[in-house]
Amino acid sequence: MNPQLLAKVLSETGLHHKSVHRLVEAYEMMETHLQRGEYTQATDQVETFCQVYVHVLNIELGEPLERDTDVREFVAKSRNDVIANDAPVSVQEFVPDMLNAAINAARSRDTGPIGLKTSINRSDARVGVSISSWLVVELVRLYLSEDEFEDDDIESLVTELVTPIEEQPLHDLVQSRYEFDEQLLARELNDIVYLVSETEEIAKGPDFPSENQEKKIVALLLGRVAAYNLGFSETLGAEKSWINDRIEGVASPGVLDRISFVFNDTDEGGYYIPGFRVGDALDSLTEE
């Protein structure tokens, strides 16, 4: 999923901006965990996504917000016709069914004596992500006016959302881990970081981010990608201490783990940006 496009399309629906941002963030984290094979974390994010989704709908419908993240309560209210009378039929009938199915898929349960815990968790996560994709598409269908956005962009987003994770070109991390658009990286990193050949150091350029901590981390790790590609660095990744020494602050594990395109692998030397996520990292680095 392209989170920038998803956020852009949903921003045109007129739905509550901050809540839409949280919804996109939850969806992106859910998909990232699934791609990494972190099925328990993915199903946890399914529940978070559903809670934010209910919050978005309750704001739109003018419903009380005291318990606005209680998915079960929203489902019960919808099924008993006690939500806003002018709510779309989909919100009264189809959306509650899908929310309920997603929450059920995310519930922990005994796998029995068959010993298929990983396979079952994977199935749960895939079902949860698929239902969440449907729910996003339904928001677009319900609240986006056809004259507010380019048809091609909407079609691209919907196609991506309904494509199973395994069919996406970035799924095979091993083959695409070190491949990226070198010209794009060189062009976008120009004056942000420099590679010093004599010391094999990554130096800050005049356009290096001055305040945003996440952007500082992204700039340094993109510099590592370039340095590794040129043979300046023996490892693609870097330890947290290496990052801290260069950003004049503390890159906490929470901040590092929150950046969806930053991975942590001891075999790669620590925190790193794989080649197939370089484009996403550059978008994050250059956005206003």
VOFIVO-605222 format. One record per residue (C-alpha): residue number from 1; y, z, x. Coordinates in nm, 4 decimals, always signed. Example, Ala and Ser with C-alpha at 12.3 -4.5 7.8 and 13.67 -1.06 7.14 Angstrom:
2
PT   resi         yy         zz         xx
PT      1    -0.4500    +0.7800    +1.2300
PT      2    -0.1060    +0.7140    +1.3670
REM end
This chain:
288
PT   resi         yy         zz         xx
PT      1    +0.0000    +0.0000    +0.0000
PT      2    +0.3530    -0.0774    +0.1127
PT      3    +0.5332    +0.2535    +0.0468
PT      4    +0.8778    +0.0989    +0.0950
PT      5    +0.8112    -0.1670    -0.1686
PT      6    +0.6552    +0.0871    -0.4050
PT      7    +0.9558    +0.3178    -0.3706
PT      8    +1.1950    +0.0256    -0.4192
PT      9    +1.0228    -0.0991    -0.7340
PT     10    +0.9929    +0.2477    -0.8877
PT     11    +1.3574    +0.3186    -0.8058
PT     12    +1.4500    +0.0294    -1.0347
PT     13    +1.2730    +0.1906    -1.3321
PT     14    +1.5529    +0.4408    -1.3796
PT     15    +1.3054    +0.7274    -1.3481
PT     16    +1.4161    +1.0475    -1.1745
PT     17    +1.4840    +0.9400    -0.8161
PT     18    +1.3751    +1.2557    -0.6313
PT     19    +1.0559    +1.2836    -0.8351
PT     20    +0.9720    +0.9173    -0.7739
PT     21    +1.0103    +0.9795    -0.4009
PT     22    +0.7645    +1.2701    -0.4241
PT     23    +0.5253    +1.0502    -0.6221
PT     24    +0.5316    +0.7765    -0.3565
PT     25    +0.4845    +1.0356    -0.0816
PT     26    +0.1806    +1.1866    -0.2585
PT     27    +0.0280    +0.8427    -0.3151
PT     28    +0.0803    +0.7408    +0.0474
PT     29    -0.0758    +1.0635    +0.1766
PT     30    -0.3711    +1.0222    -0.0608
PT     31    -0.4349    +0.6668    +0.0578
PT     32    -0.3924    +0.7646    +0.4231
PT     33    -0.6504    +1.0448    +0.3937
PT     34    -0.8943    +0.8022    +0.2301
PT     35    -0.8492    +0.5460    +0.5073
PT     36    -0.9128    +0.8177    +0.7661
PT     37    -1.2303    +0.9306    +0.5906
PT     38    -1.0731    +1.2668    +0.5021
PT     39    -1.2178    +1.2750    +0.1518
PT     40    -1.1512    +1.6402    +0.0666
PT     41    -0.7851    +1.6050    +0.1614
PT     42    -0.7648    +1.2797    -0.0356
PT     43    -0.8941    +1.4437    -0.3535
PT     44    -0.6515    +1.7328    -0.3023
PT     45    -0.3699    +1.4775    -0.2943
PT     46    -0.5026    +1.3194    -0.6151
PT     47    -0.4314    +1.6467    -0.7951
PT     48    -0.0854    +1.6691    -0.6360
PT     49    -0.0136    +1.3096    -0.7368
PT     50    -0.1124    +1.3803    -1.0984
PT     51    +0.1105    +1.6885    -1.1109
PT     52    +0.4111    +1.4915    -0.9861
PT     53    +0.3266    +1.2093    -1.2273
PT     54    +0.3356    +1.4530    -1.5206
PT     55    +0.6662    +1.5907    -1.3910
PT     56    +0.8121    +1.2373    -1.3889
PT     57    +0.6953    +1.1709    -1.7446
PT     58    +0.8196    +1.5041    -1.8766
PT     59    +1.1672    +1.4346    -1.7381
PT     60    +1.1654    +1.0908    -1.8993
PT     61    +1.0414    +1.2263    -2.2342
PT     62    +1.2780    +1.5224    -2.2371
PT     63    +0.9916    +1.7700    -2.2437
PT     64    +1.0326    +2.1345    -2.1283
PT     65    +0.9865    +2.1649    -1.7537
PT     66    +0.8778    +2.5294    -1.7241
PT     67    +0.5140    +2.4243    -1.6791
PT     68    +0.5749    +2.0583    -1.6123
PT     69    +0.3077    +2.0205    -1.3449
PT     70    +0.0262    +2.1487    -1.5669
PT     71    -0.1725    +1.8284    -1.6083
PT     72    -0.4217    +1.9801    -1.8536
PT     73    -0.1398    +2.1033    -2.0770
PT     74    +0.0238    +1.7595    -2.0778
PT     75    -0.3079    +1.5966    -2.1683
PT     76    -0.3639    +1.8450    -2.4527
PT     77    -0.0107    +1.7978    -2.5871
PT     78    -0.0466    +1.4200    -2.5777
PT     79    -0.3796    +1.4248    -2.7575
PT     80    -0.2441    +1.6579    -3.0252
PT     81    +0.0743    +1.4573    -3.0846
PT     82    +0.3114    +1.7338    -2.9781
PT     83    +0.5058    +1.5378    -2.7173
PT     84    +0.8156    +1.3296    -2.7904
PT     85    +0.7711    +1.1179    -3.1016
PT     86    +0.9205    +0.8143    -2.9317
PT     87    +0.6815    +0.8303    -2.6362
PT     88    +0.5141    +0.4940    -2.5694
PT     89    +0.1630    +0.4571    -2.7100
PT     90    +0.0287    +0.4301    -2.3568
PT     91    +0.1748    +0.7713    -2.2682
PT     92    +0.0237    +0.9258    -2.5801
PT     93    -0.3223    +0.7712    -2.5479
PT     94    -0.4195    +0.5891    -2.2276
PT     95    -0.2264    +0.7833    -1.9623
PT     96    -0.3694    +1.1236    -2.0683
PT     97    -0.7239    +0.9852    -2.0481
PT     98    -0.6650    +0.8532    -1.6978
PT     99    -0.4953    +1.1729    -1.5801
PT    100    -0.7861    +1.3748    -1.7116
PT    101    -1.0379    +1.1486    -1.5363
PT    102    -0.8467    +1.1723    -1.2075
PT    103    -0.8308    +1.5527    -1.2225
PT    104    -1.2015    +1.5722    -1.3037
PT    105    -1.2850    +1.3501    -1.0071
PT    106    -1.0848    +1.5823    -0.7809
PT    107    -1.2632    +1.8990    -0.8961
PT    108    -1.5014    +2.0670    -0.6518
PT    109    -1.8584    +2.0824    -0.7764
PT    110    -2.2081    +2.1413    -0.6507
PT    111    -2.3832    +1.8341    -0.5091
PT    112    -2.7228    +1.9885    -0.5816
PT    113    -3.0252    +1.9664    -0.3540
PT    114    -2.9880    +1.5964    -0.2716
PT    115    -2.7717    +1.6457    +0.0391
PT    116    -2.5182    +1.3706    -0.0343
PT    117    -2.2004    +1.5769    +0.0006
PT    118    -2.0102    +1.3221    +0.2109
PT    119    -2.1073    +1.0252    -0.0053
PT    120    -2.0164    +1.2079    -0.3240
PT    121    -1.6827    +1.3247    -0.1839
PT    122    -1.6081    +0.9686    -0.0757
PT    123    -1.6858    +0.8435    -0.4239
PT    124    -1.4623    +1.1105    -0.5798
PT    125    -1.1748    +1.0169    -0.3495
PT    126    -1.2092    +0.6449    -0.4181
PT    127    -1.2153    +0.7018    -0.7935
PT    128    -0.9091    +0.9259    -0.7731
PT    129    -0.7105    +0.6736    -0.5694
PT    130    -0.8102    +0.3889    -0.8021
PT    131    -0.6991    +0.5819    -1.1100
PT    132    -0.3749    +0.6778    -0.9365
PT    133    -0.3131    +0.3090    -0.8633
PT    134    -0.3590    +0.2309    -1.2331
PT    135    -0.1151    +0.5087    -1.3240
PT    136    +0.1490    +0.3663    -1.0879
PT    137    +0.1054    +0.0188    -1.2340
PT    138    +0.1460    +0.1687    -1.5821
PT    139    +0.4791    +0.3252    -1.4809
PT    140    +0.5973    -0.0144    -1.3606
PT    141    +0.4784    -0.1805    -1.6828
PT    142    +0.6428    +0.0802    -1.9067
PT    143    +0.9762    +0.1399    -1.7400
PT    144    +1.0695    -0.1641    -1.5305
PT    145    +1.2784    -0.4225    -1.7103
PT    146    +1.1658    -0.7750    -1.6224
PT    147    +1.5177    -0.8782    -1.5238
PT    148    +1.5622    -0.5909    -1.2764
PT    149    +1.3320    -0.7090    -1.0013
PT    150    +1.1863    -1.0187    -0.8400
PT    151    +0.8608    -1.1239    -1.0060
PT    152    +0.7027    -1.2032    -0.6686
PT    153    +0.7692    -0.8492    -0.5423
PT    154    +0.6173    -0.6924    -0.8537
PT    155    +0.3151    -0.9213    -0.8339
PT    156    +0.2694    -0.8370    -0.4654
PT    157    +0.2864    -0.4634    -0.5342
PT    158    +0.0460    -0.4731    -0.8281
PT    159    -0.2001    -0.6921    -0.6351
PT    160    -0.1946    -0.4468    -0.3447
PT    161    -0.2385    -0.1462    -0.5717
PT    162    -0.5425    -0.2894    -0.7499
PT    163    -0.7095    -0.4054    -0.4261
PT    164    -0.9848    -0.1656    -0.3133
PT    165    -0.9049    +0.0114    +0.0133
PT    166    -1.2031    -0.1475    +0.1881
PT    167    -1.0672    -0.4960    +0.1180
PT    168    -0.7291    -0.4328    +0.2755
PT    169    -0.6840    -0.5887    +0.6219
PT    170    -0.5917    -0.2567    +0.7845
PT    171    -0.9115    -0.0784    +0.6830
PT    172    -1.1011    -0.1457    +1.0057
PT    173    -0.9011    +0.0727    +1.2429
PT    174    -1.1176    +0.0003    +1.5439
PT    175    -1.0484    -0.3741    +1.5511
PT    176    -0.6780    -0.3431    +1.4778
PT    177    -0.5947    -0.0242    +1.6671
PT    178    -0.4376    -0.1964    +1.9690
PT    179    -0.3094    -0.5181    +1.8106
PT    180    +0.0513    -0.5514    +1.6972
PT    181    +0.3440    -0.7916    +1.6923
PT    182    +0.4739    -0.7540    +2.0482
PT    183    +0.7867    -0.9617    +1.9892
PT    184    +0.8805    -0.7580    +1.6838
PT    185    +0.8296    -0.4304    +1.8707
PT    186    +1.0336    -0.5504    +2.1689
PT    187    +1.3154    -0.6740    +1.9467
PT    188    +1.3381    -0.3621    +1.7302
PT    189    +1.3022    -0.1121    +2.0170
PT    190    +1.5718    -0.2801    +2.2251
PT    191    +1.8339    -0.0177    +2.3206
PT    192    +1.6353    +0.2560    +2.1436
PT    193    +1.4013    +0.3261    +2.4338
PT    194    +1.3521    +0.1798    +2.7805
PT    195    +1.0384    +0.1676    +2.9942
PT    196    +1.1197    +0.2663    +3.3502
PT    197    +0.8735    +0.0825    +3.5736
PT    198    +0.9219    +0.2986    +3.8837
PT    199    +0.8400    +0.6244    +3.7097
PT    200    +0.6435    +0.4886    +3.4117
PT    201    +0.8745    +0.7025    +3.1998
PT    202    +1.0020    +0.6294    +2.8498
PT    203    +1.3776    +0.6753    +2.8638
PT    204    +1.6156    +0.7081    +2.5709
PT    205    +1.8463    +0.4147    +2.5104
PT    206    +2.1975    +0.4242    +2.3612
PT    207    +2.0571    +0.3729    +2.0104
PT    208    +1.7966    +0.6482    +2.0351
PT    209    +1.8088    +0.8581    +1.7133
PT    210    +2.0493    +1.1460    +1.7607
PT    211    +1.9636    +1.3786    +1.4719
PT    212    +1.6575    +1.2877    +1.2655
PT    213    +1.3565    +1.4622    +1.4240
PT    214    +1.0946    +1.2333    +1.2688
PT    215    +1.2761    +0.9220    +1.3925
PT    216    +1.2938    +1.0687    +1.7435
PT    217    +0.9164    +1.1215    +1.7369
PT    218    +0.8548    +0.7709    +1.6030
PT    219    +1.0780    +0.6143    +1.8706
PT    220    +0.8938    +0.7950    +2.1504
PT    221    +0.5480    +0.7097    +2.0143
PT    222    +0.6448    +0.3448    +1.9698
PT    223    +0.7569    +0.3561    +2.3318
PT    224    +0.4062    +0.4816    +2.4152
PT    225    +0.2590    +0.1826    +2.2317
PT    226    +0.4666    -0.0546    +2.4450
PT    227    +0.3969    +0.1386    +2.7652
PT    228    +0.0228    +0.1395    +2.7036
PT    229    +0.0235    -0.2314    +2.6237
PT    230    +0.1996    -0.3051    +2.9541
PT    231    -0.0286    -0.0784    +3.1543
PT    232    +0.2466    +0.1753    +3.2278
PT    233    +0.0536    +0.4500    +3.0521
PT    234    -0.3163    +0.5292    +3.0715
PT    235    -0.3276    +0.6642    +2.7175
PT    236    -0.1824    +0.5380    +2.3919
PT    237    -0.1195    +0.8868    +2.2577
PT    238    +0.0703    +1.1899    +2.3784
PT    239    +0.0301    +1.5642    +2.3504
PT    240    +0.2756    +1.7594    +2.1369
PT    241    +0.4178    +1.9179    +2.4508
PT    242    +0.5051    +1.5720    +2.5895
PT    243    +0.6971    +1.4942    +2.2714
PT    244    +0.8732    +1.8327    +2.2706
PT    245    +0.9904    +1.7861    +2.6301
PT    246    +1.1770    +1.4706    +2.5284
PT    247    +1.3323    +1.5468    +2.1912
PT    248    +1.5021    +1.8739    +2.2821
PT    249    +1.3382    +2.0493    +1.9946
PT    250    +1.0038    +2.1448    +1.8505
PT    251    +0.7764    +1.8794    +1.7026
PT    252    +0.5717    +2.1119    +1.4862
PT    253    +0.2216    +2.0065    +1.3775
PT    254    +0.3519    +2.0030    +1.0206
PT    255    +0.6168    +1.7436    +1.1043
PT    256    +0.3747    +1.5311    +1.3036
PT    257    +0.1053    +1.5438    +1.0354
PT    258    +0.3569    +1.4527    +0.7657
PT    259    +0.4236    +1.1129    +0.9259
PT    260    +0.1562    +0.9004    +0.7612
PT    261    +0.1325    +0.6376    +1.0366
PT    262    +0.0942    +0.8909    +1.3183
PT    263    -0.2660    +0.9771    +1.4021
PT    264    -0.4080    +1.2467    +1.6265
PT    265    -0.7100    +1.1662    +1.8424
PT    266    -0.8022    +1.3386    +2.1683
PT    267    -0.9723    +1.0181    +2.2850
PT    268    -0.6359    +0.8436    +2.2605
PT    269    -0.4502    +1.1231    +2.4390
PT    270    -0.3136    +1.3008    +2.1329
PT    271    -0.0641    +1.1813    +1.8730
PT    272    -0.0286    +0.8034    +1.8538
PT    273    +0.0703    +0.5093    +1.6357
PT    274    -0.2099    +0.2516    +1.6072
PT    275    -0.1176    -0.1133    +1.6338
PT    276    -0.1786    -0.1870    +1.2687
PT    277    +0.0843    +0.0709    +1.1658
PT    278    +0.3533    -0.0413    +1.4125
PT    279    +0.5287    -0.2403    +1.1386
PT    280    +0.5441    +0.0642    +0.9114
PT    281    +0.6714    +0.2771    +1.1982
PT    282    +0.9461    +0.0265    +1.2768
PT    283    +1.0502    +0.0160    +0.9103
PT    284    +1.0747    +0.3948    +0.9109
PT    285    +1.2701    +0.3956    +1.2372
PT    286    +1.5272    +0.1345    +1.1339
PT    287    +1.5831    +0.2315    +0.7688
PT    288    +1.9195    +0.3879    +0.6863
REM end
